Amino acid sequence: MFEHFLSRIGYSSYEDFTTHFRINLPERFNFAYDVVDRIAQESPDKPALVWCDDKGDEARFSFAEIAEHSTRAANFFLSLGIGRGDPVMLILKRRYEYWFCLLALHKIGAIAIPATHLLTRKDIVYRNNAASVKTVVAVDEPAVLNNVDAAAAESPALLHRISLGGARAGWLSLSEGMDKAGSSLERMPTENGDTSLLYFTSGTTGMPKMVQHDFVYPLGHILTAKYWQNVEDGGLHLTVADTGWAKAAWGKIYGQWICGSAVFVYDYDRFLPTNLLGVISKYKVTSFCAPPTIYRFFIKEDLRQYDFSALRSCVVAGEPLNPEVYHRFKSLTGLSLKEGYGQTEMTLAVAVYPWVEPKPGSMGLPSPGYDIDLLNEHGQSCAVGEKGEIVVRTDKRAPIGMFLGYHRDPELTGSVWHGGIYHTGDVAWRDEDGYLWFVGRTDDVIKSSGYRIGPFEVESALIEHPAVLECAVTGVADPDRVQLVKASVVLAKGYTASPELSTELQEHVKKTTAPYKYPRIIEFVTELPKTISGKIRRVEIRERDGE
């Protein structure tokens, strides 16, 4: 179906791709009607969703079934007075009902707010009031339901609480409501510029921001699915992500279905690499996307016992990929990991596309439609090899998939998007071939003895040592050098913290990268502070150290 939205689909090179790739915007695009319902009419039995959980349960849905379930959910929401522009929070983990509800909200023009089940009462109160949430739809788990109930008294806009089963006082049942609702619905009006999604950022620094996306946002993920993840028509794609995060929009619905691939969902409570490897093998997953942490655990396993014969493409995003992980995974599977870069505020801005060779550790090259530049601290474009902030120049046109702004916060929007330039807050450098190499967040860059040191550079060196399972590099204040490089290290099985190991790791970094980057302080820890989406919170380490 993706060819319906493109001016051209065949490209001979990266240059040809970036020059001629164009998305044709329908006058009033609505993913639920124009993709899902259309496929359901043309190919009703085409597989859309394959779901299983860690308890052995399984469910499969065709596009016709997805279309009907989403219509019933839409009619149920309408019966409650939920309509165009109404904010609805979805706390549904990886339950397949998430897809019914998200599409239903698209159909009626409401605003979907995906959220993680790990939110506390305080988190929910903040989100409810920041977005004036009218309805919460949640999984039937006591911790989640208790937190929503506890937040309700401080959430004046909240009118409805809906759970999957509804066997709780004060809650409606999604399943009962859908059973009673009709299976037909006349197309309801939406405009391309209407808000369809609000994503709260994971908050590595400060309070979460409300990232606002419009109804054409899904089309921006044609790039993500077709040309980076390399999904296949009739294939089965798995992205490891909870539905509460924008990564789910990148890999669990929009681009995949536009390109004809079914979405595979593995619903689990605890990540075990052997279990995930097992379902990839059992269900014949054809394309796979995961953060670097997943691959770091994979390469510690005996991958020879798994059947990867169906697997054609593996990509990585969320955090930078250490070259050591790239090389090890390729040696074990024969598959090259392809990086991609973007933010909740946009779609795929930089990636390793089919026409370019991966450079282990590099994010790749800019996406078509994204005018990417690197700016130094004086606001000037960086020279080759010079570190600078990644920005998107939007003075001529903004890429399809760029956010509308931060909801209800024009001041915050203006602080990062002004003068025709969107400032990502991420730092990178460009090599002589135009490849971009991630350094870190602007707040994470360490200034020591006149050098600017990116934490990822040191982390990449450390992770190559077999003793290091995970690490985070931060700066610690120092009167002589301004900052010292500090490494917080989680050890792999079989290794014990000791002064001798600290010295060994320091010497290893000196040999692996520029000697001035080595960590003068090494702290061994049992775990690293992370956001509820799994990203390392270096800011928390800095705060703990008194920075």
Secondary structure as GFF3:
##gff-version 3
##sequence-region A 1 547
A	DSSP	three_ten_helix	2	5	.	.	.	ID=ss1
A	DSSP	alpha_helix	14	20	.	.	.	ID=ss2
A	DSSP	alpha_helix	31	31	.	.	.	ID=ss3
A	DSSP	pi_helix	32	37	.	.	.	ID=ss4
A	DSSP	alpha_helix	38	42	.	.	.	ID=ss5
A	DSSP	beta_strand	47	53	.	.	.	ID=ss6
A	DSSP	beta_strand	58	62	.	.	.	ID=ss7
A	DSSP	alpha_helix	63	79	.	.	.	ID=ss8
A	DSSP	beta_strand	87	91	.	.	.	ID=ss9
A	DSSP	alpha_helix	97	108	.	.	.	ID=ss10
A	DSSP	beta_strand	111	114	.	.	.	ID=ss11
A	DSSP	alpha_helix	121	131	.	.	.	ID=ss12
A	DSSP	beta_strand	135	138	.	.	.	ID=ss13
A	DSSP	alpha_helix	142	152	.	.	.	ID=ss14
A	DSSP	beta_strand	160	163	.	.	.	ID=ss15
A	DSSP	beta_strand	172	173	.	.	.	ID=ss16
A	DSSP	alpha_helix	174	180	.	.	.	ID=ss17
A	DSSP	beta_strand	195	200	.	.	.	ID=ss18
A	DSSP	beta_strand	210	214	.	.	.	ID=ss19
A	DSSP	three_ten_helix	217	220	.	.	.	ID=ss20
A	DSSP	alpha_helix	221	222	.	.	.	ID=ss21
A	DSSP	pi_helix	223	228	.	.	.	ID=ss22
A	DSSP	beta_strand	236	239	.	.	.	ID=ss23
A	DSSP	alpha_helix	246	251	.	.	.	ID=ss24
A	DSSP	alpha_helix	254	258	.	.	.	ID=ss25
A	DSSP	beta_strand	262	267	.	.	.	ID=ss26
A	DSSP	alpha_helix	273	282	.	.	.	ID=ss27
A	DSSP	beta_strand	287	290	.	.	.	ID=ss28
A	DSSP	alpha_helix	292	298	.	.	.	ID=ss29
A	DSSP	three_ten_helix	303	305	.	.	.	ID=ss30
A	DSSP	beta_strand	313	316	.	.	.	ID=ss31
A	DSSP	alpha_helix	323	333	.	.	.	ID=ss32
A	DSSP	beta_strand	337	342	.	.	.	ID=ss33
A	DSSP	beta_strand	348	351	.	.	.	ID=ss34
A	DSSP	beta_strand	365	366	.	.	.	ID=ss35
A	DSSP	beta_strand	371	375	.	.	.	ID=ss36
A	DSSP	beta_strand	388	393	.	.	.	ID=ss37
A	DSSP	beta_strand	405	406	.	.	.	ID=ss38
A	DSSP	alpha_helix	410	416	.	.	.	ID=ss39
A	DSSP	beta_strand	417	418	.	.	.	ID=ss40
A	DSSP	beta_strand	421	430	.	.	.	ID=ss41
A	DSSP	beta_strand	436	441	.	.	.	ID=ss42
A	DSSP	beta_strand	446	448	.	.	.	ID=ss43
A	DSSP	beta_strand	451	453	.	.	.	ID=ss44
A	DSSP	alpha_helix	455	463	.	.	.	ID=ss45
A	DSSP	beta_strand	468	478	.	.	.	ID=ss46
A	DSSP	beta_strand	482	491	.	.	.	ID=ss47
A	DSSP	alpha_helix	499	512	.	.	.	ID=ss48
A	DSSP	three_ten_helix	515	517	.	.	.	ID=ss49
A	DSSP	beta_strand	521	524	.	.	.	ID=ss50
A	DSSP	alpha_helix	538	544	.	.	.	ID=ss51
###
